[in-house]
Amino acid sequence: MELKGKWLVTGLIIAISMACVLSLFASSDPDGLERVAEDQGFAKKAEGQEAIHSPIPDYAVPGIKNENLATSLAGLIGVLIMLGVTFGWAKVLKEKR
């Protein structure tokens, strides 16, 4: 395997490891926007009114009872989706050259 391919594989392994392991240490506190909505009292109005349906709500794969596994899988799926988007976009840009 050439050097470029080794870096790609190494980077992918690091990204997947970080997504699967570090996601378990994420804070359960609300993010900034959710916190403001709670503080200002309009968070309840938004419940159940998603603009876009999320296939992985609250960063956990639905239907999996083990919370740690559900969170790690959500991280893995996120990495794989971004990998696909990145390579797809790179292919489009390369073809335009």
C-alpha positions in Angstrom: 0.0 0.0 0.0 1.4 3.4 -0.9 2.0 6.1 1.7 -1.2 8.1 0.7 -3.3 5.0 1.3 -1.7 4.2 4.6 -2.5 7.8 5.8 -6.1 7.4 4.7 -6.5 4.1 6.5 -4.8 5.4 9.6 -7.0 8.6 9.6 -10.1 6.5 9.2 -9.2 4.2 12.1 -8.5 7.2 14.3 -11.8 8.9 13.3 -13.8 5.8 13.9 -12.1 5.1 17.2 -12.7 8.6 18.4 -16.4 8.6 17.3 -17.1 5.3 18.9 -15.2 6.0 22.2 -15.3 9.7 22.8 -19.0 9.9 22.0 -19.6 8.0 25.3 -18.1 11.0 27.2 -20.3 13.7 25.6 -22.3 15.9 28.0 -25.9 15.1 28.5 -26.6 18.8 29.2 -28.5 20.7 26.5 -26.5 22.5 23.8 -26.6 26.3 23.6 -29.8 26.6 21.5 -31.7 24.1 23.6 -30.5 25.9 26.8 -31.8 29.3 25.6 -35.1 27.8 24.6 -35.4 26.2 28.1 -34.4 29.5 29.8 -36.8 31.6 27.8 -39.6 29.1 28.2 -40.4 28.2 24.6 -38.8 24.8 24.5 -42.1 23.0 25.3 -43.7 24.6 22.2 -41.1 23.1 19.9 -41.5 19.5 21.2 -42.7 17.1 18.5 -42.4 19.8 15.8 -39.2 18.7 14.0 -38.5 20.6 10.8 -36.6 17.5 9.5 -37.0 14.0 10.8 -33.7 12.8 12.3 -32.8 9.2 11.7 -30.5 9.3 14.8 -32.3 11.6 17.3 -30.3 12.7 20.4 -27.1 11.1 19.0 -28.2 7.5 19.7 -29.4 4.9 17.3 -33.1 4.2 18.1 -34.2 0.6 18.9 -30.9 -0.3 20.7 -31.5 -0.8 24.4 -27.8 -0.5 25.4 -27.3 3.2 25.6 -23.5 3.1 25.2 -23.8 0.9 22.1 -26.5 3.1 20.6 -24.3 6.2 21.1 -21.2 4.5 19.7 -23.1 3.3 16.6 -24.4 6.8 16.1 -20.8 8.1 16.1 -19.7 5.4 13.7 -22.6 6.1 11.3 -21.8 9.8 11.4 -18.2 9.1 10.5 -19.2 6.8 7.6 -21.8 9.3 6.3 -19.2 12.2 6.3 -16.6 9.9 4.7 -19.1 9.1 1.9 -20.0 12.8 1.4 -16.4 13.8 1.4 -15.3 11.2 -1.2 -18.4 11.9 -3.3 -17.7 15.7 -3.3 -14.0 15.0 -4.0 -15.0 12.8 -7.0 -17.3 15.6 -8.4 -14.6 18.2 -8.0 -12.0 16.0 -9.6 -14.2 15.3 -12.6 -14.7 19.0 -13.1 -11.0 19.5 -13.6 
